[in-house]
Amino acid sequence: MNLINKGNNFMKCTLCNKLIKDYSVEFNHLEINENHAVDICKDCINKFEKWQQAKIAKLFPTKIMKKIFNKK
């Protein structure tokens, strides 16, 4: 486990190695399977979410998604 400071609830992000302030199991912990789990900071979650939105926009193009992601 990436526990840094249990008293202050600080954990380390698995992706960028930054400290996760105000760590929440519900929000920051991703359980892949019984053998693999990661802790992810809010910045990395937001980057991953935007990346996924761009992929979905290409798979299922709508006017709104085209407008958001086709700005170049």
C-alpha positions in Angstrom: 0.0 0.0 0.0 1.2 3.6 -0.8 0.6 4.8 2.8 2.7 7.9 3.5 1.1 9.4 6.6 -2.0 7.6 7.9 -2.8 10.3 10.5 -3.1 13.1 7.9 -4.5 10.8 5.2 -1.7 11.4 2.7 -1.1 8.8 0.0 1.2 8.7 -3.1 -0.3 8.7 -6.6 0.6 5.6 -8.4 0.8 7.4 -11.8 2.7 10.7 -11.0 4.1 10.0 -7.5 2.7 13.2 -6.0 1.2 13.2 -2.6 -2.6 12.8 -2.5 -4.0 15.3 0.0 -7.3 14.4 1.7 -7.1 10.8 0.4 -10.5 9.1 0.1 -10.8 5.4 -0.6 -14.0 5.9 -2.5 -12.5 8.6 -4.8 -8.8 7.9 -5.1 -8.5 4.1 -4.8 -9.1 1.9 -7.9 -9.3 -1.8 -7.4 -8.3 -3.5 -10.7 -8.7 -7.1 -9.4 -7.9 -9.0 -6.2 -4.1 -8.7 -6.9 -3.9 -5.1 -8.3 -5.0 -1.8 -7.0 -3.8 1.8 -7.5 -4.2 5.1 -5.7 -4.7 8.1 -8.1 -4.6 11.8 -7.5 -7.3 14.2 -8.6 -5.1 15.7 -11.4 -4.4 12.2 -12.9 -8.1 11.3 -12.6 -9.0 14.5 -14.5 -6.4 13.8 -17.2 -7.6 10.3 -17.6 -11.2 11.4 -17.8 -10.5 14.0 -20.5 -8.5 11.4 -22.4 -11.5 8.9 -22.3 -13.9 11.6 -23.3 -11.9 12.4 -26.4 -11.8 8.7 -27.3 -15.6 8.3 -26.8 -16.2 11.5 -28.8 -14.4 9.9 -31.7 -16.3 6.6 -31.4 -19.7 8.3 -30.9 -19.6 11.7 -32.5 -22.3 14.1 -31.4 -22.5 17.9 -32.1 -21.5 18.8 -28.6 -18.6 16.3 -28.4 -17.3 17.4 -31.8 -17.5 21.0 -30.7 -15.5 20.3 -27.5 -12.8 18.0 -28.8 -12.3 19.0 -32.5 -10.8 22.4 -31.6 -7.5 22.5 -33.3 
